[in-house]
Every structure is written in C-alpha cells, then in structure tokens.
Amino acid sequence: SSDSPITVCEVLRAGSRIADCTKATGAFSLDLTKPEYQTTGSYAIRVVARSGAGVNTERQAYFIIDNTPVSFEIEITNHTSYFHNLNSPVFKINATIPGGVDRVDVKLKGRRIHRTRVNESAGNWSCGGSFETFCNDSSFRHDIHEFTQSCFGMFCHFPTYSPPRGSIPSGIYDEVEYTIYSKTPGQSHSGTRLLGSQTIRMISNNDHRPKLISRTIDHDSRRLVITFVPSWISHMPVNSTAGFVVGISNNPLPSPGKDYHRICGTASGGMKHQYELFDDNPHKFRAAVDNVEFLHGTGYKLYVKPNVDIVRNFNITSWAGCVIDSDCPVSVANFELSLECYVDPDDSSSRGCHPDMTKHRSLPNYYYSASGHGEPMVPCTELSGQSFWRIGDAAYVCPAVRDFWYFRKDMTVSIEDTFGMKLHMTNSATGSFTPPSTCPQFYELHTH
C-alpha cells in the first residue's frame, strides 16, 4: 500500500525482471503455476511509488521458490542371495526434497519367514492359505539408520551404511519405509520402496538354518525317517514335491573283517558272528532316498531306504562254531533264526547253528553232490530241514541265505535347502543306525 501512486510493480528473479504486477494498492497474489515461476531461485517483488513532490520511494519483498522434486533411491551395494551373522548389507541412498535434505530415516518394513518356522518367532503373523509358503508380519519395523549428508564444498552425498553384523533379525525383507526431513522447518515426506531384485534375506542365528528335529528307524517300513525343518528364508513349497537335494555319503560296501561284513552277535560274545555276506551276490541295494512328506506346516519327513545285502548262515567251526543253543540266534529278539546248535553226528568237532529253513531260502543255480558216492547233482533248493545239514560238506555249497537291511553307523545324509544351505546328519544317534551285531531282519520268499 502507498499514499502515493505506484509507478512500478515488477517481479524479479536473481535481480532480473521477469514479470509485471498490478500497480493498484491493496492485497494481490501471484499465480506461481505460470511458467516464469517454475525455476528454483531467489525472487523479489519491487514496488516504486512517486510522491506529489516527485520523490520516489522503493520497497522490495523477497521469497524463494524451490521446485526440487521429492525423490528417494536405495541400493544394496553388496547384495547377495542371503546375508548371515558374519556379514551385513551395505545401504546406499540418495534423497531430495524442497528446502534441502536435513536427514533421512530408513526402516525395514514387514518381514516374511517360512511357515514351518513361524512358531519360533513372535509377531503378528498372517500365513494365508494352507499352501502359502511364507507367513508375513506386515506390522514389523526395524530401524536401519538415520542418514545425513557429508559435504565437500558444494558437493554433498550420503555415506553408505552397514548395520552391525547380526543386528537385523532373520527373515525376508521386500520393502523399506523412509522419511525425508527438509531443512525447512516442519517439512517432511514419507513413503515406501520395494527392494525388488535386492530383497534382503537374513540368517542372523545358526539355529535358523535347516534344522534336524528327529532321526529314527521305522522298523515296520524298514526306512530311516528324518524329520527336519528348512531355513527361515527357505523358498521350498509346503508340499511333498519340495525339491530338496539329498545326498548319502560314508556308506561304503562292507569288506571282509569289517563291521557289517559278519553280523549277528559279537566276536567275543556268547552268540558269535553267525552270518556273513554271501560273496557270490552280496549287495542287492544301497541306501537311497524313498520320498519326502510335508507335515502340514510343522516340517518335512525324509524317508531313506536301507542298504540290503544277501547274507548266508555260516556254521563252520573255523570262526562261527557253537557250544550251546544260546550261542545261536534262537531267541525272539534275534528272530528265532536258528533251531539249535547242531552237532554233526559223524564228526562232533563239526558244529554250527542250524538255520530254520522256513526263515531262509536257498538260491537257484547251486548244486550239491555227495562226495565220493557218485550221486547226481542235486539242486540246493531241493534240500531242506535237517537233511540239509546232515549232508556234511553241503553247507559249503548250498548256502541258506537271508536278507539283511541296515543303516551304517557312520552313514551321512545331507539335505540341501535353497541358497545352498545344507543339513548334515550322521547316523551316530541311538536308534538311527543298525548295530553290526544285529541279526538279518527279513526273508523274502521270492528269489533274486
């Protein structure tokens, strides 16, 4: 306002005139949407009034227009498939806001973990349908850092930041939440940003890797049963088609004089080794994965089929003789595989455990002829009962065989989860391996 007529009203940017304004007294406004006001800079309104005496009076009002866009960018400069308690993501950000950036707060927003591990962590979990792989806690927040700029002259940047190792809880993080604070008091902007291909997967505790729950032998199905859960960040589907990679190692073939070559009793015990591998056809099957079963949200079961070898009852006095019946597998605990400790009536020094032939089988293509009697060759499969053992040397050429299924004590099963994380299990726990002193477990009626 002025008591004198206004002779000049103009808008200046950086001291240069860019537009005129009304010369009338009273309130007026500028339309800042016009093109001439879209450049960031220092502006002024210059007004000149002339009095009746011809004296000019000048006044200026200053203001700043800042059209800097609000922007936020984030990058994980050392991104990898997953982080663990020995490394940590390195965050690099950039942000702009009108008035200049004072600081930027960044948080992780939301957390996912595999649904089989959700009971191990408190949270407001939502697991969706029964076939959803992950459970999500959308209310979860974790402070990463308050970023401020470092300036060298006119150049400013945000230094990178890496949280302390192990400080980020285990889980999968797909999104960050940020707040940019302006140097203009009271001005800020908040938003979220999906990490996309730089999703953070964190294992901060070794217990959050794949974990063994139990390992036992199911004697009815003759399988090793391994119950386990995948890692917190596993991508394995929650069904029985989950593609775990399973390996079996430390499972060599039995060799003479070693464990599992001679079985049923101990060398120093009352019931000595009464069975040995049948050298002509010893190895029917090596331990192998049978199938994987999903346990409806609590984990998985891996079933492993056993080693299966053909063993023969060997009652030759050179190493497996007997004195009394208890020296033989005559008890229920040992499947009552023997009828007695048999003594050859023609040679009392020749004695051995007489197998129950209803629990053994004779193999085809093996024949016997009574030595020195000119008798024709008789198929071993036609020999049965006590007559089998009363023929003397027939025990050498007519084997009474039985199948022996077993899991070696030192056999190792490895299960590979996503991202190469492995669970290694050696059958050293009670109940998860077959002791070398165990008798042959079953007799298949068909031949092999």
C-alpha positions in Angstrom: 0.0 0.0 0.0 1.1 3.6 -0.5 -0.3 7.1 0.0 1.4 8.0 -3.3 0.7 6.5 -6.7 2.6 3.3 -7.5 4.6 3.8 -10.7 6.5 0.4 -10.8 5.5 -3.1 -9.7 7.6 -5.9 -11.1 8.8 -9.4 -10.2 12.5 -10.1 -10.2 14.4 -13.4 -10.2 18.0 -13.2 -9.2 17.7 -9.4 -9.7 16.3 -9.6 -13.3 12.8 -8.6 -14.2 10.6 -11.5 -15.3 7.1 -10.1 -15.0 5.0 -7.1 -14.0 2.5 -7.0 -11.2 -0.5 -4.8 -10.6 0.1 -1.2 -9.5 -3.1 -0.9 -7.6 -2.9 -0.7 -3.8 -4.2 -3.4 -1.6 -3.6 -7.2 -1.4 -2.7 -9.2 -4.5 -1.4 -12.6 -5.3 1.0 -14.3 -7.8 0.0 -17.3 -9.8 3.0 -19.5 -9.1 1.8 -22.1 -11.6 2.9 -19.9 -14.5 6.0 -20.9 -16.5 8.0 -17.9 -15.2 7.8 -19.2 -11.7 8.9 -22.8 -12.3 12.6 -22.2 -11.9 14.1 -22.7 -8.4 15.7 -19.5 -7.2 15.5 -16.3 -5.2 12.6 -14.0 -6.2 11.6 -10.4 -5.2 8.6 -8.1 -5.8 9.9 -4.5 -6.4 7.5 -1.6 -5.9 8.2 2.1 -6.6 5.9 5.0 -5.5 6.2 8.7 -6.5 5.0 11.4 -4.2 3.4 14.7 -5.4 6.8 16.4 -4.8 8.3 14.0 -7.3 10.2 11.9 -4.7 10.5 8.1 -5.5 10.2 5.5 -2.7 11.2 1.9 -3.3 10.4 -1.3 -1.4 11.2 -5.0 -2.1 9.8 -8.2 -0.7 11.9 -11.3 -1.1 10.8 -15.0 -1.3 12.3 -18.3 -2.5 10.8 -20.8 -4.9 12.2 -24.3 -4.6 10.8 -26.8 -7.2 13.2 -29.6 -6.2 11.3 -32.8 -6.6 10.9 -35.2 -3.7 12.9 -38.4 -4.5 14.3 -41.4 -2.8 16.6 -44.1 -4.1 18.2 -47.1 -2.3 20.7 -49.7 -3.3 22.3 -52.7 -1.5 25.8 -52.4 -2.9 26.9 -55.9 -1.7 23.6 -57.7 -2.4 23.8 -61.5 -2.3 21.4 -64.4 -2.1 21.3 -64.1 1.7 23.2 -62.5 4.5 24.2 -64.2 7.7 25.7 -63.4 11.1 29.1 -62.8 9.6 28.2 -60.2 7.0 25.6 -57.4 6.7 24.0 -55.5 3.8 25.6 -52.2 2.8 22.9 -49.5 2.2 23.5 -46.6 -0.2 20.7 -44.0 -0.6 20.0 -40.7 -2.3 17.2 -38.3 -1.5 16.0 -34.8 -2.4 13.2 -32.5 -1.0 12.4 -28.8 -1.4 14.4 -26.8 1.1 17.3 -29.3 1.0 17.6 -32.6 2.9 18.3 -32.4 6.6 18.2 -36.2 7.3 16.6 -39.4 6.1 15.3 -42.2 8.4 15.2 -45.7 6.8 13.4 -48.7 8.2 12.7 -52.3 7.0 9.0 -52.7 6.6 7.4 -56.1 7.1 9.0 -59.5 7.4 8.4 -62.9 6.0 9.6 -66.4 7.1 8.9 -69.9 6.0 5.7 -71.1 7.6 7.3 -74.2 9.2 9.4 -71.9 11.4 6.8 -69.3 12.3 6.3 -70.7 15.8 9.9 -69.8 16.6 9.4 -66.0 16.4 6.8 -63.7 18.0 4.9 -61.4 15.6 1.6 -60.6 14.1 1.8 -63.4 11.6 -0.5 -63.9 8.7 0.0 -67.2 6.9 -2.7 -67.0 4.2 -4.0 -70.3 2.8 -2.7 -73.7 3.8 -0.4 -73.9 0.8 1.3 -70.5 1.3 5.0 -70.9 1.7 5.6 -67.8 3.8 4.0 -66.2 6.8 4.1 -62.4 6.8 4.2 -59.8 9.6 3.2 -56.6 7.9 3.4 -54.6 11.1 7.1 -55.3 11.6 9.5 -52.4 11.5 13.3 -52.4 12.0 15.3 -49.2 12.2 18.3 -49.3 9.7 19.8 -45.8 10.0 19.3 -42.1 10.1 21.3 -40.9 7.1 22.8 -37.4 6.9 24.8 -35.8 4.2 28.6 -35.2 4.1 29.5 -32.1 2.1 32.8 -31.1 0.5 32.3 -27.5 -0.7 29.2 -27.5 -3.0 29.2 -31.3 -3.3 27.2 -33.3 -0.9 26.4 -37.1 -0.7 25.0 -39.7 1.7 27.8 -42.0 3.0 27.0 -45.8 2.8 26.0 -47.6 6.0 26.1 -51.2 7.1 24.3 -52.3 10.3 26.2 -54.3 12.9 26.5 -57.9 11.9 23.6 -60.0 13.2 21.6 -56.9 14.2 18.9 -57.5 11.5 16.6 -60.3 12.7 16.3 -63.4 10.5 13.7 -63.1 7.8 13.0 -61.9 4.3 12.6 -58.2 3.7 11.0 -56.9 0.5 10.3 -53.3 1.4 11.8 -50.2 3.2 10.0 -47.3 4.7 11.6 -43.9 4.7 11.0 -40.3 5.9 12.9 -37.4 4.3 13.2 -34.3 6.6 13.7 -30.9 5.0 15.9 -28.1 6.2 12.7 -26.0 6.0 11.2 -26.5 9.5 8.1 -28.6 9.6 8.5 -30.0 6.1 9.0 -33.8 5.5 7.9 -36.6 3.2 7.3 -40.3 4.0 7.0 -43.2 1.6 7.9 -46.9 1.0 10.1 -48.5 -1.7 10.1 -52.1 -2.8 13.5 -53.7 -2.9 12.7 -55.9 -5.9 15.7 -57.9 -7.0 17.6 -56.6 -4.0 15.3 -58.3 -1.5 17.2 -58.8 1.8 17.3 -62.4 3.2 18.9 -62.6 6.6 20.0 -65.5 8.7 21.3 -63.9 12.0 21.4 -67.1 14.0 22.8 -70.5 13.0 19.7 -72.1 14.6 17.6 -70.5 11.9 19.3 -72.6 9.2 17.9 -76.0 8.2 17.4 -78.0 11.5 17.1 -81.6 12.4 14.1 -82.5 14.6 14.5 -86.2 14.9 16.1 -89.3 13.2 14.7 -92.8 13.8 14.3 -96.1 12.1 10.8 -97.2 11.3 11.2 -101.0 11.6 7.8 -101.7 10.1 8.5 -99.9 6.8 12.3 -100.6 7.1 13.2 -96.9 6.4 15.2 -94.3 8.1 12.9 -91.4 8.9 14.4 -87.9 9.2 12.2 -85.1 10.4 13.5 -81.6 9.7 12.6 -78.0 9.0 14.1 -75.8 6.3 15.7 -72.5 7.0 13.7 -69.4 8.0 14.3 -68.0 4.5 13.7 -71.2 2.5 11.7 -71.0 -0.7 10.7 -74.7 -0.6 7.0 -75.2 -1.2 4.8 -76.5 1.6 4.0 -79.8 -0.1 5.6 -83.2 -0.7 7.0 -82.1 -4.0 9.6 -79.8 -2.3 12.8 -80.2 -4.3 15.3 -80.8 -1.5 18.6 -82.2 -2.9 19.6 -85.2 -0.8 23.0 -86.9 -0.7 24.1 -90.1 1.0 27.8 -90.5 1.9 30.1 -92.5 4.2 28.2 -95.7 3.1 30.9 -98.0 1.7 30.4 -101.6 0.8 31.2 -103.9 3.7 34.6 -105.6 3.3 36.0 -108.8 4.9 36.8 -108.3 8.5 34.9 -105.0 8.9 31.7 -104.1 10.5 28.6 -105.3 8.7 30.5 -108.0 6.8 30.0 -110.5 9.6 26.8 -109.9 11.6 24.6 -111.4 14.3 26.3 -111.4 17.6 29.8 -110.1 18.6 33.1 -111.8 18.1 33.6 -112.0 21.8 30.0 -112.6 22.9 28.2 -115.9 23.6 26.4 -115.6 20.2 29.3 -115.1 17.9 29.0 -113.9 14.3 26.7 -116.3 12.6 26.2 -114.7 9.3 28.4 -113.2 6.6 28.0 -111.6 3.3 27.3 -114.0 0.5 30.3 -113.4 -1.7 28.7 -114.5 -4.9 26.0 -111.9 -4.8 26.4 -109.7 -1.7 24.9 -106.3 -2.5 21.3 -106.1 -3.6 20.6 -102.4 -2.8 22.4 -99.4 -1.5 20.7 -96.9 0.8 18.7 -94.3 -1.2 16.0 -91.6 -0.8 12.5 -93.0 -0.9 10.3 -89.9 -0.7 9.6 -86.6 1.1 6.5 -85.9 3.1 5.2 -82.5 4.2 3.9 -82.4 7.7 1.1 -79.7 7.3 3.1 -76.7 8.5 5.4 -78.2 11.0 8.2 -79.5 8.8 9.1 -82.4 6.5 9.9 -86.1 6.7 12.5 -87.6 4.6 12.4 -91.4 4.1 15.5 -93.3 3.2 15.5 -96.9 2.1 18.2 -99.1 3.7 21.2 -101.0 2.4 20.1 -104.5 1.6 22.6 -107.3 1.3 22.3 -111.1 1.0 23.9 -112.9 3.9 24.4 -116.6 4.5 24.2 -118.7 7.6 27.7 -119.9 8.1 28.1 -122.6 10.7 31.7 -123.7 10.0 33.7 -124.2 13.2 36.7 -122.2 11.9 35.0 -119.0 13.1 31.4 -119.4 14.0 31.0 -122.6 15.9 28.6 -123.0 18.8 28.6 -125.0 22.1 25.1 -124.5 23.3 21.9 -123.3 21.7 22.2 -119.8 23.2 25.3 -119.3 21.1 22.9 -119.2 18.1 20.1 -116.8 17.1 17.4 -118.9 18.7 15.7 -116.1 20.7 12.7 -114.0 19.7 14.9 -110.9 19.8 17.0 -112.5 17.1 14.0 -113.6 15.0 14.5 -117.2 16.1 16.6 -117.8 13.0 18.2 -121.0 14.4 16.6 -124.2 15.6 19.6 -125.3 17.7 23.3 -125.6 18.0 23.7 -128.5 15.6 26.5 -131.1 16.1 27.4 -133.4 13.2 26.8 -137.0 14.5 29.7 -138.2 12.4 32.1 -135.5 13.5 31.5 -133.8 16.9 34.1 -131.2 16.1 31.9 -130.0 13.2 29.1 -128.0 14.8 27.2 -124.9 14.0 23.9 -123.0 14.2 21.3 -125.0 12.4 19.1 -122.4 10.5 15.4 -122.6 10.5 14.8 -123.1 6.7 11.3 -121.7 6.9 13.1 -118.4 7.6 15.8 -118.8 5.0 15.9 -119.6 1.3 18.3 -121.5 -1.0 19.4 -119.8 -4.1 18.9 -121.3 -7.6 21.8 -122.4 -9.8 23.6 -124.0 -6.8 24.0 -127.8 -6.8 25.4 -130.5 -4.5 26.7 -134.0 -5.0 27.7 -136.2 -2.1 31.4 -136.5 -2.4 32.7 -140.0 -3.4 29.3 -141.6 -3.8 28.8 -140.9 -7.5 25.4 -139.4 -6.8 23.9 -137.0 -9.3 24.0 -133.3 -8.8 21.0 -132.2 -6.6 19.7 -128.6 -6.7 20.3 -126.9 -3.4 16.7 -125.7 -3.5 15.6 -129.3 -3.0 17.5 -129.6 0.2 15.5 -128.7 3.3 15.3 -129.3 7.0 17.9 -131.2 8.9 18.8 -133.2 5.8 20.4 -130.1 4.6 22.9 -130.1 7.3 23.4 -133.9 7.6 25.0 -134.0 4.1 28.2 -132.7 5.6 30.0 -130.6 3.0 26.7 -129.4 1.6 26.9 -126.4 4.0 29.8 -125.1 1.9 28.0 -125.2 -1.5 24.3 -124.8 -0.5 24.0 -121.5 1.3 21.0 -120.8 3.4 20.5 -117.1 2.8 18.5 -114.3 4.2 18.3 -110.5 3.5 19.9 -108.1 5.9 18.8 -104.5 5.7 20.7 -101.9 7.7 21.9 -98.4 8.1 25.6 -97.9 8.8 26.5 -96.0 11.9 28.8 -93.7 10.0 26.4 -93.1 7.1 25.7 -89.4 6.5 22.6 -87.9 4.9 22.8 -84.4 3.7 19.8 -82.3 2.8 20.3 -79.2 0.7 17.8 -76.4 1.1 17.5 -73.2 -1.1 20.5 -70.9 -1.3 22.9 -73.9 -0.9 22.3 -74.3 2.9 22.8 -77.9 4.0 21.9 -80.0 6.9 24.3 -82.9 7.5 23.3 -85.8 9.7 25.4 -88.8 10.6 23.7 -91.9 12.0 25.6 -91.9 15.3 22.5 -91.3 17.5 20.8 -94.3 19.3 18.0 -95.7 17.2 19.1 -94.3 13.9 21.6 -97.0 12.8 21.7 -100.7 12.8 24.4 -102.2 15.1 26.8 -104.6 13.3 25.8 -107.2 15.9 22.2 -107.3 14.6 20.8 -110.4 13.0 19.3 -110.4 9.5 15.9 -108.8 9.6 13.8 -110.4 6.9 13.4 -113.2 4.4 11.8 -112.6 1.1 10.0 -115.6 -0.3 10.9 -114.8 -3.9 14.4 -115.3 -5.2 16.7 -112.7 -6.7 
